[in-house]
């Protein structure tokens, strides 16, 4: 494989860099909400930096993983089912675009836990993003049963609904890198950012139940409940200490 092959943008027929939008409207919707909330919190410039840096870091991580298995483990795209998508280095554009808004959502909900310094916030943000992926990835793996499509597979499927733990490791390290690069403020999140995170989580749950994957749906609800309970108990404990 030459350097040119690595960076090639694959366009087939009438495919353009935005051809994915009619097929992945939910990605565009979440991306639009991210831009709106990002501008409210950080302004246009920092939101654009977050979007671009998040995309680039995500693309590098995916381009590496489909070649050398780091950081998510070995997986591959089924390109015969991605004929309407523009690919850069073998990675669909819309896939890497999902990272910035998911990581922004994770960093936002992480602020709902009280106390802790800058690194505590960043680590919580990475952890919350990983939890979001634990909800989303199992239903994505069953994309043949809904409008995502059968677009990828793991060379060595894991026991968590077919997802290897290396994937979740990658979804901790990569979000942490994006968060560290962007260094979000420690200012409290508002309810809009809180709702944004859980709307993505509930979207994954809804898909799981809609396609009849009840175990995935209930496992995802357990993760959501655990996060909400943790936020509630830590905030309640802080209020008691300050009374």
Secondary structure, 3 states (H helix, E strand, C coil): CCHHHHHCEECCCCCCCCCCCCCCHHHHHHHHHHHHHHHHHHHHHHHHHHHHHHHHHHHHHHHHHHHHCCCCCCEEECHHHCCCCCEECCEEHHHHHHHHHHHHHHHHHHCCCCCCCHHHHHHHHHHHHHHHHHHHHHHHHCHHHCCCCCCEEECCCECECEECHHHHHHHHHHHHHHHHHHCCCCCCCCHHHHHHHHHHHHHHHHHHHHCCCHHHHHHHHHHHHHHHHHHHHHHHHHHHHHC
